[in-house]
């Protein structure tokens, strides 16, 4: 029992109502377009069939042949050159470079440069120890004395500079700073406020003037340009565009409809031509093959080919037997020559074994020990 809810079926979208212009244009346009499109579609289908035939019969085998020739001419020689010439040559050069360059450099580094570097390092450590002793025992006490003298001189100059700085700072404050502050507060600030107020008034006046001019230009442009352009668009261009759109849509739908109908017509014509070709050429050829060529081929096979094959097999068997006899004769002659030159080969001696070769059944009259065995 199906417990799932059935999926809702999509509702067909309501088609917009069509005008009389579309209905009046549709049938003539479709007739004219059908007459023009049918030859084009038939020609297109014929070209498609010819292209597929050429691709399967000519272009694809030709491409494979060209690909094989390209491999044989360009790829395989380079592969052989790389594999059998360049790679062994590079390996030989690498071995030669290792023997002539790397090994001498390693020996030079290990047995010459390393001991020399150790000697230089030992000498540098000795020189560094001497310089450290000179720094600690000679230069450091001298530096401490010089710094003590410089600190005394610096303290004297600091005391003198502090007094001079105080006098100069008092003079600068009362001769420059205080008069500048008074001039700024009592002269420059009121003058600046007055100038700023005047500038704000001038900017307001200019903005009002620009706003009035802009409003006037806006209404002039709206009355002289926008309203006429809107009327032309609404009452002339829009209806003409709708009519052109309807005509273009009908032409496009007519082209699609005519292309589909032309496809069916082209398919019917192709099937008719294929049937006609089959009844005119294929069926007679098939009848000739079945009625004439097949019995003739059977007769030729039974009367000529099979006896010839049996004769060839008999000749092959006789030839193989003759070759086998010749090989056996050569083998016997070689063995006779070896016995004549080197003598008979030594035969291996058969050693008697005390143990039975096969396991025998144990009885009352027999024993399995080596002392009582018969």
Secondary structure as UniProt FT lines:
FT   HELIX           20..54
FT   HELIX           55..59
FT   HELIX           60..70
FT   HELIX           71..75
FT   HELIX           76..81
FT   HELIX           82..86
FT   HELIX           87..97
FT   HELIX           98..102
FT   HELIX           103..108
FT   HELIX           109..113
FT   HELIX           114..134
FT   HELIX           135..139
FT   HELIX           140..172
FT   HELIX           173..177
FT   HELIX           178..183
FT   HELIX           184..188
FT   HELIX           189..221
FT   HELIX           222..226
FT   HELIX           227..232
FT   HELIX           233..237
FT   HELIX           238..277
FT   HELIX           278..282
FT   HELIX           283..288
FT   HELIX           289..293
FT   HELIX           294..300
FT   HELIX           301..305
FT   HELIX           306..342
FT   TURN            364..365
//
